[in-house]
């Protein structure tokens, strides 16, 4: 079983693991601290109005740090948009015009075409997946430690916990602490990122319906074993594929 040092350390501290043997350890001696970067954009996010452009950009800068270090350029392509009438020329004789190994990928409109090619080795930039692993490993370790410090766990996600009973969580607006979403008197969990909790004494629901827009009542129905047909009113756009409307059958997982 492969884990990061954060997870192994936490499991040992909480006496939740029995180590039979450690087959291999990889340690990086050159280390980097992103405190200045994180503190800056977290401060920007904290000062911005929710859902504003400043808030969204600060959040993207915070979240994208992990993804970039774990990205795999072997899965990337170079892309270019050209007038549609030149697509066949570039495909069959592009080397004469500096477009070697390009191929047609789809139309952008009636007038333009999307062309792609694989990246050359000198164009690929590998960062360090150990940084991405360290970030996600720390988050998983923190989440597990938090789960062990609450009563009966009902649902958890990367950055959320739903539980009943007492807790020993740090709750504040500080970076790394938990925030308080509210007290709930009833709820339904139908799967990953698919839940509805009714706020205590109110008719408000805290919901999550990734990939669909469902009502709290529909989520309760799904949690009972029923299936809901969700029809997206907005079309799905994709370069190289036709525009289409996607229907989804959503059931409990």
N, C-alpha and C positions, 0 to 999 in steps of 0.2 A: 504494500500500500504506500503510495507516494504522497507526501505532504510537505508543506513549507515548515521552516523552523518555528514560525509563530504558532502554527496549529499544534505541533508536537509539544512545544513548551507549555502551551495552555492546557493540553490534555494531561500532561504530567502534573502540573500545578493543581488541577482539579481532581486528580486521582481517577481519571476516566479511561486510562489506557494501561495495558500491560505490554511492555516492550520485550519482545522475545529476542529479536536481533535487529541491528541496523545494517542493511546490506551495503548502502552507499550514501555518502554525504558529499554534497557539492557546496562549497563556500566561496564567495567572492570577496577578495580582500580589498579591492577598490570599491569604496562605498560613496554614496551621494545622498545628500539630504535636501528635500524639496520644501522645507519649511517656509522659506521666504516666498517662494512661488505660491504655495497653498494659502498662506496667510494673506497674501495680497488679494487673490481672487475671492477668497472666502469673505474678506472684508468688503470687497466690491459687491458681492452677492447679498450680503447682509444689509447694506445701505440702499440697495435698489428695490423698487416696487416689484412685488410678485408679478411674474409674467411679462415684465417690461423687457425691452431689448437689452438693457444693461444686465438685468438679472439672468436672462437666457444665455448671453455671451459668457458671463462669469461662470455659470454652471457648466457650460460646454468646455471651457478651459480647464475647469477642475476635473471633469469626468474624462476628458479626452487624453489626459496624461497617461492613464493606465493603458488605454487602447493602443496608443502609438508605440509604446515600448513592447507590446505583445503582438504587433502587426506582422504579417507574413507577406513580403513583397512578391513571393513566388505566385501568389494568387492575384496580383495586380496586372493591369494592362495599361499601355499607353493608348490614349484616345484622341481623335481629332475629328472635327466636323468639316466636311468639304461640300461644295456644290454637287448635287446628285448626279449630274451628267459626267463627272469625273470619276465616279466610284469604280466603274469597270476598268478604266484605264489604270487607276492606282492598283487595283487587285491583280491585273494581268501583266502590267509592265511598270509598276511603281518604282523599281530600282533605277529607272532612267531619270526619275524626277526626285530622287531622294526619299522615296517612300518604299523602302525594302521590307518585305514580309508583312505588309498591311493587308487586312481583309475586311470585307463588308460585314457590318454588325447589325445594321438596321437603319430605317429611315427616321429622320428627325422631323421632317415635314415633306411636303411635295417637292421642295427645292433643295433640301440638304440631306446628306447621308452621314451616318456615324461609322468611322473606320477604327479598327483596333489592331494592335500587335502586342506580342509578349515583350516584357521588359528585357533589355540586355543585362548581362551580369553586372556591368559597371553602373547601371542605373538603379540597381536594387540597393536598398538601405535597410540592413538589419540593425535593430537597436539592441535591447537586452531583455529577453523574455523573463529573466530572473527578477527584474524590477516589477514587471506586471504581476508575476507570481507572488512577490513579496507583498504588494498592495492588496491583492485579493485574499492572500493567505491571512494577513493581519485582520481583514474585515471578517473573514469566516471565524477566526479565533475569537474576535471581539463578540460576534453574534452568539457563538456557542457559550461563551462565558456569561453573556446576558441571559440566555435561555436557562442556564443553570441557577440564575439568581432570582427567578420569578416563580410564581405559583404554578398553576396548570397551564401549559402552553396550548394555545388554540391554533395560531397561525404565525408563521414568520416568513419574512422575505429578506433580501439583502440589507435593507435599512428599516425594517419595521417588525414590531412584535405585537401580537394580540394574545392576552393571557387573562386568567382570572386569579384572584388571590393576592397575597402580598408580593412585594418586590424589593430589590435592593439595587435599583438602577440609579445612575447619575442622570438627573433630568435638569437641563438648562439650555440656554441658547449658545453655549460654547461649542467650538469645534470638537467633535469626537464624543460629545455627550448625547443622550437621547432627548428628543423633544416630546412634549405631551400632546397627544392628538385629542384625547377626551375619554370620558366614561361612557360605556355602551351597555345597554340592558339586554340586547338580543342580537343575534347575527346568524349569518349563513356563509359557509366556506364551501365552494364547489370545485376548487382547483387552484393551481398556481395563478396568482394575480387575478383571481376571480372570487370576490367576496363582497358582502354587504353587512355593515354593523349599524344598528340603530342607536343614535345618541340618547343617553339617558334623559328622560323627561321631555324629550323633543321629538319632532317628526322628521328629523334630519338623518340621512344615512351617509356613512362613509363607505364608498364603493371603489372597487377596482375591477375593470373589465378590459383587459388588454386585448387589442385586436377587434373589439366590438364596443358598441354603446348600448349597454343593457340597463334596464331599470332595476331597482332593488328587488321588486317583486319577481322579476324574471330570474334573478340570481337565486332567490329563495326556491323558485320552482325547479331550477337546475339542480340545486342541492338535494332535492327530494327524489332525484333520479329522472326527471323529465328532460326532454330535449327541446331546445329553442332554435328556430330558424332565424338567423340574423341576416337581413338584407341591407348591405351598405348602400346608402343613397348617393355616395360620392364615388366616381369612377377611379380605377387604379391605372396610373400612367407608368409606362416602362419603355425605355429606348429599345428599339428592336422588336417590341411586341405590340400588338394592338391594344387600344384602350378598352377596358372591360369592367363590368360590375361583378364583384365577388360576393357570393352568398356563403355563409358559414353555418354549419349545424354544430351547436355548442351543447356539450353535455358534461356531466361531472367526471372529473379525472382523479 
